[in-house]
Amino acid sequence: MKSNVTRYQRNNLTTTPYSVRNRDSQLVFFDGQLPDEVATKKGIQQQTLAALEHVSNVATEAGVDIQNLMRTTVYLTEMDQSEAVAQAYDEFFDGQRPSRTFVGAEELPGDAAVQIEAIGVTE
């Protein structure tokens, strides 16, 4: 099976030294995306929307339509904020959202309260 890994240098959207995507067959794996520095000073719903926007940007760049995101993993520093995250998902995806799993994290990079990784498919 042929695969490739695309890596990016650090920039404002990616505050961690992880690869942004790994492509294999029709599945595309996106490493955790964080809200930007401005959003980290806001509430969890705004942070979630900002992180989802970053997921959308890297997905689009990889040729994955936002409706073809199949699964996300949401890392939260405060698990009691899952309802606010769910509201942000409903707002962002406007109906058809990917499946998701919440995982508690003691701390995330850049003082973020949320980090979202995703798996999508290409057509």
N, C-alpha and C positions, 0 to 999 in steps of 0.2 A: 504494500500500500504506500503510495507516494504521499509525502507530507512536507510542509515547510513551516518555518517559524519566522514571524516578522517581529523585529525588536525596534524600539524607538528610544531615542535619547530622552532624558528627562525634559519635560516642558511643563507649562502651567496646568495642563489637563491631567498629566500623570505625575504624581508626586512620589511615586515609588519606583524602584529600579526593576520592575517586573516587565516581562514581555506583555504586549497588549493583546496579541491574538496568536493562536495556533490554529492552523487550518489542516484538516485531514478529511479526505473524502468530501462529503457534503456538510459535515458538522464544523462549526467554527466556535472556538472557545475563547471567551474574553476574560482576561484577568480582572480582578476587582477594581472598580472605578469609584473614585472618591468625589465628594463635592469640592468645588473650588474654595479658596481661602475665604472669600467673601461670604459664601453660603455657610461655612462652618460656624460663623458667628450668629446664625439664625437658628430657628427651630428645626426639629427633625423632619417635618414635612417639606420645608424648603431645601434642606440638605438632601433628602431623598430625590426630589425633583431635579436638583442639580446633578446628582450622581447618575440618575436615569438619562439625563441629557447627554452626559459623557458616554454612557453605554450606547445610546443612539448614534452619537457621532462616530465612534469606532466601528459600530456595526455597519453604518452606511458606507464608511470608507472600505470595509471588507466586502461590500456587495450584499449585505444581509439587510433585508427590509425589517423594520421594527416589528411588523406583524409576524415575522418569522423567527423571533426570539422565542425559544421553546421553554427555557428554564432559567431561573435566576436563583442565586444564593445571596441572601441579605444578611450581612454581619451588623449587629447592633450592640452598642455599648450599654444600652438600657432596654431590656426586653419588654418592659411595660409600654414602650413606644410603638409596638407593632401595629396598633390600630391606626395611628397617624401615618405610618408607612403604607398601610393598606389603602388609606384615603388618597395618598399621593399616587399610588399605582393606578387606582381607579381614574384619577384625573389625567394622568400621563397617557395611559393606554386606551382610554376612551372605549371601553368595552372588552375587547379580546386581549387579556393580559397573559403573560407566560406563567407557568406554574412557579412557585417559589417556596423556598425553605428559609426559615429564620434561624440564625445561629448567634448565640451570645458571645461577645468578645469583651475582654476586660479593657482593651485599649486599641484604638485604630490610628494609623498614621495621620499626622497633621491635625490632631485634636478633633478629627471627624467623629460623628456619632453613628454614621452609616457608611458601609462600603458594599457595592453590588457587583457580583460577577455574573456572567451570563453565558448561555450556550444557544447558538442559533443555527439555522440551516440555510444553505444556499439553494436556489431553485435551478 
